[in-house]
Amino acid sequence: MPIYEYVSEHPEDPERSCRICREGFELRRPVDRAPLEKCLACRNPIRKVISKVNTPKVAKPLSVTDAKKAGFTILEKRDQGVYEKL
């Protein structure tokens, strides 16, 4: 189940948002459900925020030995359309 982030449509107005939706919150919901339109605590309008994607950072390219240790098959091109397993 994916995690969605929600924030108040009026975060600067304390009359139209509570502490929870003003700061934003995360909620785990099934993909087939429609996004929330109102805060669960104060019932004021909220909107879904597009989250940052968490990707691993690779400082250097993997070596052949690192790839083999990780279980990958390493192939090297020898001729036209011919590859050899290392």
Beta strands, then each sheet from edge to edge (+ up, - down):
strand 1: 3-8
strand 2: 25-28
strand 3: 46-49
strand 4: 75-79
strand 5: 82-85
sheet 1: 2+ 1- 3+
sheet 2: 4+ 5-
end
